[in-house]
Amino acid sequence: DGVQADPASWRRAWNWDPLILLSLGLLAWLYGRGLARLYAKAGAGRKVRLWQAASYVGALGVIFIALISPVDALSEELSSLHMVQHMLLMAAAPLFVLGSPTLVLAWGLQEWRKGWGSSSFTFAFRLPQEPVLSQPLLVWALFAVMLWAWHHPVLYLAALRDPLLHDAQHLSFFVVACLFWRVCLDPLGARRLCPAAAIPY
């Protein structure tokens, strides 16, 4: 019947989706594993600082609130909460980027690197650093188009009706937001914008 917009009902409306929980758990475990290995090799706080690791954990926490907490259930009843959910997903992106996930997750997947082959592994983890996805204007346009397109009435209503499409909407918001913020904030980004350009961007 949906979740009514009253505190007594939505406090119980937690979305314990196993796929989302498994994904968040896997991302947390791989990051912790990679960070432990990186610190064992380079020393605690080297390469990736503790505040960066805290940012990554914060990103997972924000995603948890957006997709697992009653915010998700109540968003089906209130369009304002639906927008809040979208903003939370995009707010998680800068925290995620600041955590240097590419570097740390690569350390967490060290065994797969040996089994998969160094060339394909390196390609997979260096792909987001390639010039096409580092062009500020292109990424800005992609972010704007994605945000506009999903809020077109046809796609918006279709996403509300189809759970898989709704999941795709959430994933695309998060991914394009990560690309957007990586241009400004990536600690390892060689093509990161200077502050004077990043502020108007």
ZIGIMO-V926216 format. One record per backbone hydrogen bond with DSSP energy under -1.0 kcal/mol. CO is the residue of the C=O (numbers start at 1). NH is the residue of the N-H. E is the energy in kcal/mol with one decimal. If there is no record, write none. Layout:
BEGIN
co=CO nh=NH e=E
co=CO nh=NH e=E
END
This chain:
BEGIN
co=4 nh=6 e=-2.1
co=6 nh=10 e=-2.1
co=7 nh=11 e=-1.7
co=9 nh=12 e=-1.1
co=12 nh=14 e=-1.6
co=14 nh=16 e=-1.1
co=15 nh=17 e=-1.7
co=17 nh=21 e=-2.5
co=18 nh=22 e=-2.7
co=19 nh=23 e=-2.3
co=20 nh=24 e=-2.7
co=21 nh=25 e=-2.6
co=22 nh=26 e=-2.7
co=23 nh=27 e=-2.5
co=24 nh=28 e=-2.3
co=25 nh=29 e=-2.7
co=26 nh=30 e=-2.8
co=27 nh=31 e=-1.8
co=28 nh=32 e=-2.5
co=29 nh=33 e=-2.5
co=30 nh=34 e=-2.7
co=31 nh=35 e=-2.8
co=32 nh=36 e=-2.1
co=33 nh=37 e=-1.9
co=34 nh=38 e=-2.6
co=35 nh=39 e=-2.7
co=36 nh=40 e=-1.9
co=37 nh=41 e=-1.6
co=38 nh=42 e=-3.2
co=39 nh=43 e=-2.0
co=43 nh=46 e=-2.1
co=46 nh=48 e=-3.3
co=49 nh=53 e=-1.8
co=50 nh=54 e=-2.2
co=51 nh=55 e=-1.7
co=52 nh=56 e=-2.0
co=53 nh=57 e=-2.2
co=54 nh=58 e=-2.5
co=55 nh=59 e=-2.2
co=56 nh=60 e=-2.0
co=57 nh=61 e=-2.1
co=58 nh=62 e=-2.4
co=59 nh=63 e=-2.3
co=60 nh=64 e=-2.3
co=61 nh=65 e=-2.2
co=62 nh=66 e=-2.3
co=63 nh=67 e=-2.5
co=64 nh=68 e=-2.7
co=64 nh=69 e=-1.5
co=68 nh=15 e=-3.0
co=69 nh=72 e=-1.9
co=70 nh=74 e=-3.0
co=71 nh=75 e=-1.5
co=73 nh=76 e=-1.3
co=74 nh=77 e=-1.4
co=74 nh=78 e=-2.2
co=78 nh=82 e=-1.7
co=79 nh=83 e=-1.9
co=80 nh=84 e=-1.9
co=81 nh=85 e=-2.4
co=82 nh=86 e=-1.7
co=83 nh=87 e=-2.5
co=84 nh=88 e=-2.4
co=85 nh=89 e=-1.9
co=86 nh=90 e=-1.9
co=87 nh=91 e=-2.1
co=88 nh=92 e=-1.6
co=92 nh=96 e=-2.3
co=93 nh=97 e=-2.7
co=94 nh=98 e=-2.2
co=97 nh=100 e=-1.8
co=100 nh=104 e=-2.1
co=101 nh=105 e=-2.8
co=102 nh=106 e=-1.3
co=103 nh=107 e=-1.5
co=104 nh=108 e=-1.9
co=105 nh=109 e=-1.4
co=107 nh=110 e=-1.2
co=109 nh=113 e=-1.7
co=110 nh=114 e=-1.4
co=111 nh=115 e=-2.0
co=112 nh=116 e=-3.0
co=113 nh=117 e=-1.3
co=117 nh=121 e=-2.2
co=118 nh=122 e=-2.6
co=119 nh=123 e=-2.2
co=120 nh=124 e=-2.3
co=121 nh=125 e=-2.0
co=122 nh=126 e=-1.7
co=123 nh=127 e=-1.4
co=126 nh=129 e=-1.6
co=127 nh=130 e=-1.8
co=131 nh=134 e=-1.9
co=135 nh=139 e=-2.6
co=136 nh=140 e=-2.7
co=137 nh=141 e=-2.4
co=138 nh=142 e=-2.5
co=139 nh=143 e=-2.5
co=140 nh=144 e=-2.4
co=141 nh=145 e=-2.9
co=142 nh=146 e=-2.5
co=143 nh=147 e=-2.2
co=144 nh=148 e=-2.4
co=145 nh=149 e=-3.2
co=146 nh=150 e=-2.0
co=149 nh=152 e=-1.5
co=152 nh=156 e=-3.1
co=153 nh=157 e=-2.4
co=154 nh=158 e=-1.9
co=155 nh=159 e=-2.4
co=156 nh=160 e=-1.4
co=157 nh=161 e=-1.5
co=158 nh=162 e=-2.1
co=162 nh=166 e=-2.3
co=163 nh=167 e=-2.3
co=164 nh=168 e=-2.2
co=165 nh=169 e=-2.2
co=166 nh=170 e=-2.2
co=167 nh=171 e=-2.6
co=168 nh=172 e=-2.5
co=169 nh=173 e=-2.2
co=170 nh=174 e=-2.0
co=171 nh=175 e=-2.6
co=172 nh=176 e=-2.4
co=173 nh=177 e=-1.8
co=174 nh=178 e=-2.1
co=175 nh=179 e=-2.2
co=176 nh=180 e=-2.4
co=177 nh=181 e=-2.6
co=178 nh=182 e=-2.2
co=179 nh=183 e=-1.1
co=181 nh=185 e=-3.3
co=182 nh=186 e=-1.4
co=183 nh=193 e=-2.9
co=186 nh=189 e=-1.2
co=189 nh=192 e=-1.1
co=194 nh=197 e=-1.1
co=194 nh=198 e=-2.6
co=195 nh=199 e=-2.0
co=197 nh=201 e=-1.6
END
